[in-house]
Amino acid sequence: MRKVLIRADGLVVNVIEWNPDGKWVIPENHILMDLPDASPGDVWDGRKLIKQTKEVDQDRINYEAANTDKERLDVIAQKLGLLLPLK
């Protein structure tokens, strides 16, 4: 099922297909919500979704959504062309 991963400050950091029976764990200080119109970079203010009006820095969002140092290094390596993005 489609869910939106939202950081504690309200930033939508990712849109995912979530399996509640799966092993993936919601990162600390994040929540999952059903917000069909949300995209990375949008903001949830607790009552309504505020759509991003400027260009989204997807690399920054990917970096901030990374849970481990290895994932953050992978994001940097992909940006530098040292690692191919996962499909």
N, C-alpha and C positions, 0 to 999 in steps of 0.2 A: 504494500500500500504506500502511496506517495505521502511523504511527510516533509516538513520543513524543520531544519535544525537551526535553532535560534540561540545565540549567545546571551549571557545574563544581562548585557546592556541593550538587548533588543535587536542586534544586528542579525539578519538572516545570513548564515554562513554557507548553507548548502541546502539543496533539495535532493532527497534520497528516496529510494524504494526500500521501505523498512519491513522486515519480517519480524513480528513480535516473538516468534519462536526461535529466531536466530541467536547467534552468539555475540553479535555486535552490541557494545555497551555505549549508552549515551554518554558523551564526555562530561566531565565535571563542569558545573556552571553553565550547562546548556539544557534546553528543553526541546521536545518534538511537538509540533502542532500540525493540524490540518488547516492549511491556508492555501487553497488552490491557485490563487493569483500571485503568490509570493515568488520572488527570485532572489538569488544571492545579491546582497547589497541593499535590499529593502530593509526597513526597520519596523518592528512590532513595538508599539508604545504601551502595550498592555490592554488596549481596547480596539485599536484599528491598525491596519497595515499602511505604512507610508512608503509609497513606491519611490525607488531611486530615480532621481532626475538627471544625474550626471553619469558619465561613463564609469562603469564598474571596473575596478582593478582586480581582475580574476586571480592574478598571481598573489596579490595580497590576501585575498579571501582564502585561497588554497593554503597559504602559509599559516594564517591564523586558525584555520580549521584543523591543521595537522595536530595530532595528539602526542607525538613523540618527537624526540630530536631527529631520529632517522627519517621520519616523514617530512619534517621541515627541511632537512638536507636534501631529500629527494626533490622537493618543490624548487629549491635553489638550483640544483643540478639540471632539472628540466628547463628552467628559465635560461640557464647558460648554455643549453644545448648539449650537455654532457650525459644526459639520460633521456631516453625517449619517453613521452607521456604514456601512461597506461590507457588502454582503450576499454 
